[in-house]
Amino acid sequence: MALGNLLFEENFDNKERWEIVLDSDEPRTQHFAVGAGRFKGVNFTDQHNVITKYLPDGTIHYEEKGIIFADSGEIVTWNGHGIGRPNKKGGYNGGGSYVFKYKSRSDNGTRKKKKEGKFASLDNVIGVYELESDKKGDGTQKWWEWKI
């Protein structure tokens, strides 16, 4: 197994985010957020849903699922999990792994079959990432391919 090349970097902010409490006895929340990035020269937005469990030492464990919507019309879904620890910015440093699935390429209403686009190369790829956020919920993630 080896860490591959950097796939992409994604930025997110707290502007398009909401959060609800799922459990106050065993602290768990769920939030929705939107990130933005660029892959092989194509811009995308990443809409994702996160369930976070808060541990007594300040560490968080989370499970996520999301959909990447490329400006080219392509769609990629992903599922994964990670762990985060509090940082000096009042946010978290974290990391985890996800599996990407390529779903479609838009025909832009023409109903003509189009060949696969640039995002097709993410199909069945395991991605590992690092993230850093601040107390406002703004941050950056960097994704690499994990080659097995």
N, C-alpha and C positions, 0 to 999 in steps of 0.2 A: 504494500500500500504506500502511496505517496501523495503528497500535496501537489496539486497541479497549478496551473496559471491562475492569476486573478481573473475571475469571471466579470465582476462588475462591482461598483460602489453605489450605494443607495443612501440618499439623505431623507430624513423625515423630520417633521416639526409637529408641534402640539396644536396646530391650527385645525386639522381635520381629525379630531380624536374625541371619543367619548369613553367613559368608563363606568361600570356598575359593580356593586359588591355582590358576590355570589354567596359568600359565607363569612360571618364575622367571628364564629367560634374557632374555626380553622381558617385563618384569613386567606381568602381567594377573591380575586377580581377578574373581570373580563373587560378587555378594551378592543376597540376598533381603531385602526390608524391607516394612514396613507403615506407611502414613501414614493420617491421619484429617483430614477436613475437612467443609465444609458448602457446598452449592451450591443456590441458590434456596430456602433454608430447609430443605433435606433433608440429613441427616448421611450421610456415606459413609466407607468404608475403601478404601484404595488399596493393593493388593498388587502389588509390582513386582520385577522381576529386572533386575540391572544388570551389565554387563560393562565393567570399567574397565581402561584402559591407562595406566600410570604413565610419564611422560616424565622425562628427566634433570633438567630445570629445576624439577620439582615439580608441573608442570601435569598434569592428568588429562583424558583424553578418554573418554567413555563412551557406550554404546548401551543403551537401556532398552526394556522392554515391560511393560505392566501391565494390570490389570483393576480398574476402580472398581466396587465393590458398594454401591449406594445402599440406605439403610434402606427405601425405597419398593419395593424389589425390582428396580429397573432395573439394567442392566449397561452399562458403557461400557469399551471397550478402547482402548489407546493404544500408539503406538510412536514412538520418537524418539532423539535424541542430544543431547549437550551437551559443554561444556568447563568445567573448574573450576581455580581457582588457590588455593594455600594462603592462609589468612587468619590474623589475629592470635589467634584463638580456638583454633588448632590443628586446625581443620577446613578447609572449603573454601567459597569463594564461587563460584558457578557460574551458568550459564544455558544455555538451549538451546531446541529446538522439538520439538513432538510433533504428531501427527495423531490426533484422537479419532474413534472409531466407536461409534455407538449400537447395541447388540445386542438388547436385549429389555426387556420389562417383565413382571414376574412376574404370573401370574393368581392367585397364592396358593392353587393347587390347585383352583380352580373350573372350569378349562378354558374360561372365558368370555373372549372377546377383549376386551381393555381398550385404551382409547385411549392414545396415547403420553404419557409423563410428562414431568416437567420436564427430565430429563437428555437427552431427544431433541434438544434444541437444540444439543447438543455434536457431533452427527453431522457428520462431515467438516469439523470446525473445526480450524484450525491454532492450536495454543496455544504461546505463548512464555512463558518463566518465568525467574525469578531464585531462587536458593536460597542459604541460608547455614547452615552446620553448624559444630559445635564438635568438639573432640577426642574426645568421648564418642560422637559419631554422632547427637546430637540436633540438630534444625534445623527450618527453615520454608521453604516454597516459596510463591511467589505466581505465579499463572497469569493471563495476559491473552490475549484473542483477537487474532490477527493477521489483520486484514481485507485481503483481496486483491481 
